Amino acid sequence: MATHARWKAKLGIPYPLLADTDHEVARLYGVWTRKSLMGKTYWGVARTTFIIDRDGRIARVFPNVKIAGHSREVLEALRELA
C-alpha cells in the first residue's frame, strides 16, 4: 500500500510492513474476532503483539495489549531473546 510505503520512508523503518487488508494473516494468527461495543457486535482485530524469532517461530505473544508500558515490555522480551 502506498500509504504504508510513505509512512515507512518517513520514519526510516528498515523492515517490511504487512498490510493485511483482507484479514488473512489476522485469521491465521487467531486475532480476527467478534467484538462488541455498546451492545453492537462487529469483527475486528484483538490487539496482540507477536515476537517472531530469527527462525520464523513465534517466540512470545502479548494478548490484550494495552498501550501504556507495552513498548517497554516488548523491548525487555527482545533483550531476553537476544
CYANA upper distance limits for C-alpha pairs under 8 A (distance plus 0.5 A):
  1 MET  CA      5 ALA  CA      6.88
  1 MET  CA     19 ALA  CA      7.39
  2 ALA  CA      6 ARG  CA      6.73
  3 THR  CA      7 TRP  CA      6.69
  4 HIS  CA      8 LYS  CA      6.43
  4 HIS  CA     17 LEU  CA      7.89
  4 HIS  CA     19 ALA  CA      8.17
  5 ALA  CA      9 ALA  CA      6.64
  6 ARG  CA     10 LYS  CA      6.52
  7 TRP  CA     11 LEU  CA      6.72
  8 LYS  CA     12 GLY  CA      6.31
  8 LYS  CA     13 ILE  CA      5.58
  8 LYS  CA     14 PRO  CA      8.40
  8 LYS  CA     17 LEU  CA      8.43
  9 ALA  CA     13 ILE  CA      7.07
 20 ASP  CA     24 GLU  CA      7.06
 20 ASP  CA     25 VAL  CA      6.85
 20 ASP  CA     26 ALA  CA      7.88
 23 HIS  CA     27 ARG  CA      6.61
 23 HIS  CA     32 TRP  CA      7.51
 24 GLU  CA     28 LEU  CA      6.84
 25 VAL  CA     29 TYR  CA      6.66
 26 ALA  CA     30 GLY  CA      6.58
 26 ALA  CA     31 VAL  CA      5.67
 26 ALA  CA     32 TRP  CA      5.64
 26 ALA  CA     45 VAL  CA      7.52
 27 ARG  CA     31 VAL  CA      6.51
 27 ARG  CA     32 TRP  CA      5.59
 31 VAL  CA     45 VAL  CA      5.94
 31 VAL  CA     46 ALA  CA      5.52
 31 VAL  CA     47 ARG  CA      8.02
 31 VAL  CA     48 THR  CA      7.77
 32 TRP  CA     43 TRP  CA      7.35
 32 TRP  CA     44 GLY  CA      6.15
 32 TRP  CA     45 VAL  CA      5.22
 32 TRP  CA     46 ALA  CA      6.92
 33 THR  CA     43 TRP  CA      6.09
 33 THR  CA     44 GLY  CA      6.14
 33 THR  CA     45 VAL  CA      6.62
 33 THR  CA     46 ALA  CA      7.03
 34 ARG  CA     41 THR  CA      7.14
 34 ARG  CA     42 TYR  CA      6.16
 34 ARG  CA     43 TRP  CA      5.11
 34 ARG  CA     44 GLY  CA      6.88
 35 LYS  CA     41 THR  CA      5.99
 35 LYS  CA     42 TYR  CA      5.87
 35 LYS  CA     43 TRP  CA      6.34
 35 LYS  CA     44 GLY  CA      6.87
 36 SER  CA     40 LYS  CA      5.83
 36 SER  CA     41 THR  CA      4.68
 36 SER  CA     42 TYR  CA      6.65
 37 LEU  CA     41 THR  CA      7.02
 46 ALA  CA     63 PRO  CA      8.20
 46 ALA  CA     64 ASN  CA      7.15
 47 ARG  CA     63 PRO  CA      7.24
 47 ARG  CA     64 ASN  CA      6.00
 47 ARG  CA     65 VAL  CA      5.99
 48 THR  CA     61 VAL  CA      7.65
 48 THR  CA     62 PHE  CA      6.06
 48 THR  CA     63 PRO  CA      5.09
 48 THR  CA     64 ASN  CA      6.26
 48 THR  CA     65 VAL  CA      6.09
 49 THR  CA     61 VAL  CA      6.32
 49 THR  CA     62 PHE  CA      5.50
 49 THR  CA     63 PRO  CA      7.14
 49 THR  CA     65 VAL  CA      7.61
 50 PHE  CA     58 ILE  CA      7.12
 50 PHE  CA     59 ALA  CA      8.08
 50 PHE  CA     60 ARG  CA      6.37
 50 PHE  CA     61 VAL  CA      5.20
 50 PHE  CA     62 PHE  CA      6.95
 51 ILE  CA     58 ILE  CA      6.41
 51 ILE  CA     59 ALA  CA      6.06
 51 ILE  CA     60 ARG  CA      5.61
 51 ILE  CA     61 VAL  CA      6.95
 51 ILE  CA     78 LEU  CA      8.38
 52 ILE  CA     56 GLY  CA      6.14
 52 ILE  CA     57 ARG  CA      5.92
 52 ILE  CA     58 ILE  CA      5.05
 52 ILE  CA     59 ALA  CA      6.01
 52 ILE  CA     60 ARG  CA      7.77
 53 ASP  CA     57 ARG  CA      5.93
 53 ASP  CA     58 ILE  CA      6.79
 53 ASP  CA     59 ALA  CA      6.20
 60 ARG  CA     77 ALA  CA      8.29
 65 VAL  CA     70 HIS  CA      7.53
 66 LYS  CA     70 HIS  CA      6.94
 67 ILE  CA     71 SER  CA      8.21
 69 GLY  CA     73 GLU  CA      7.07
 70 HIS  CA     74 VAL  CA      6.75
 71 SER  CA     75 LEU  CA      6.65
 72 ARG  CA     76 GLU  CA      6.69
 73 GLU  CA     77 ALA  CA      6.75
 74 VAL  CA     78 LEU  CA      6.63
 75 LEU  CA     79 ARG  CA      6.70
 76 GLU  CA     80 GLU  CA      6.81
 77 ALA  CA     81 LEU  CA      6.86
 78 LEU  CA     82 ALA  CA      6.76
